[in-house]
Amino acid sequence: MHKSGFIAIVGRPNVGKSTLLNALIGQKVAIMSPKPQTTRHRITGVLSENDYQMIFVDTPGMHKGKDLLNKTIDKVAVSSLRDVDMVLFVVDRKKTAAEGFIMNYFKGLKKPIFIVINKIDELKSKSAIDEVIMSYMGDNDFEGYFPVSAKDLTYVDKIKEKLIEYLPEGPKYFPPEMKSDQSETVMMSELIREKILYFTEQEIPHAVAVVIESIYQNTELNQVDVSTLIIVERPTQKQILIGRGGEKIKHIGTEARKEINKVLDTKIHLTLWVKVKKDWRNRPSDLKAFGFGE
């Protein structure tokens, strides 16, 4: 008998959902950053073994977004709950209003929901971990709790073992060698955005969009030439992103190229351009053009 199923990974921003996904799959399929709202798209990671296939859906961090972009992102996360067989709810603290906001969407879901308590190394003691677990008991009928830490990957096997128990009988939805349904174009734009998140501060991370404008297979140099447009909302953001004498954008480009080469096993030549598009996060036409929304 072969088992298969879709599993949503949900939680508020910056609780470690993408780190968990990458650990479960065993390779990088989602970008990571210490800044909130790193994930903006629904990302699928595929784990295949002889007798089962798990399709993990890494959703954007759920919160009460104010601009149209964040409201659109929240819709993506909520819709994921309807389309899956199980849910991993990632938290890193006692229940607050932010977690309660997410848990409201669990009401009426007739599917197994597990709580993953991340960053337990920061909680210091077992009693502190127990207090976190107790704060969630009674509100929903959770199937189980997994205390985890990025410093100790032994938890990955425990999560997999439990999920296998709940997987329904089903086919292989994806080829065994496939690890993600993301196109290389989307992955490249996300890896570039990851480096922007790492190397910029202030308002830049939330105001930026990355669009791959062209990809050219340069057979003469045995490389792929990639031209990329980075969108920001204000001229001051453009200045920060470019940096003094262009040093900041050069550094971002160099690190992004290295990461793309490693993740996609592709030699690329990367060109970055920065353009100001005022208030793009609240314009439906811009959101659609930049890959968000319907």
C-alpha positions, 0 to 999 in steps of 0.5 A: 500500500502506498500512502500520500497526502498534503500537509500545510505548515502554518503559523505567524510570521518568523516562527521558523516555518521555512526552516522546518520545511527545509529540514523535513525535505532535506534540502533548501526549497524555501528561503529563510531570513530572521525578518518577518514575512520572508515567505510570500508565496505558497511553496510546495516541498515534496518528500518521497520514499518507496511507500509514501509521499508527503507534499508539504505546503509552506504558507506565508506567515498569517497575521492581520495585514494592513496593505493589499499585499499582506491581505493577499498573502493571508488569503493564500495561507487560509486557502491552503488549509482547505486543500490539505490532509493535515496541518502543522501549526508552528509556534514559539511561545505561549498562546497570544492574540496572534496565535488565536487569530490563526486558530480561528481558521482551524474551527470546522477543519475536520483534519489532523492538526499538530502543534510544532513548538519551535525554538525550544532551546530558548525556553530553557527548561521542560517546565517552560515547554510544558507551559507553552503546550498547556496554553494551547490545550483545550482550544482545539483538538490537536492530535499531538505536540512536537517540541523542536529546535533548529540545533537538533534535527533528530525531531525531524524523524519523529514528526515524519513517523507521526505524519506517516501514521495519519497519511491516507492511502494514495498515489505518487502525485509528483515524480520521486526525484522532484523536491519542489514544484517551484519553477527555477525562475521563481526560485531565483527571484526568491533567492535574490530576495533572501539576500536583500532581506539579509543585507538591508535594514529599515523598511526595505524588506517589506517594500521590495519585490523581485521580478526576473525580466529575462533568462538567456542561455549563453552557450558561448560562455556556458552560463545563464544570463539573468536580468532582474528587476528589484521594485521598491516604493520610494527613491530613498529605498532605492538609494539604501538598496544601491548603497554608496558607490553601488557597493550594497547592490553589488554585494547582494548580487554576488551573494545571490549568484553564489546561492543560486549556483549552489541551490540550482546547480547552475552557473549564472551571470546576474544583473540587478536593476532597481526601480521605484514603483510608488505604493505597489503593495496596494495596487492590484495590477502591480501585485498581479504583475509581480506574481501575487494574487489571482 
